[in-house]
Amino acid sequence: MFMEARLLDERREGIAEGEANANIATAKRMLAKGCYSLEVIAELTNLSLADVEKLKKDV
């Protein structure tokens, strides 16, 4: 039973990590277009404003 719970936790973590990576990629594309404010990008990608500001420096 413990092994099943551990595998389920690992799967959930992997899904969450994949979603976070997808949100970051989306935010980078939005920043590259320059059509959205940082606040809107944060809202639409579920990233924090601080994270979006960091990404802006990389784009």
Buried (B, 14 or more C-beta within 10 A) or exposed (E): EEEEEEEEEEEEEEEEEEEBEEBBEBBBEBBEEEEBEBEEBBEEBEBEEEBBBEBEEEE
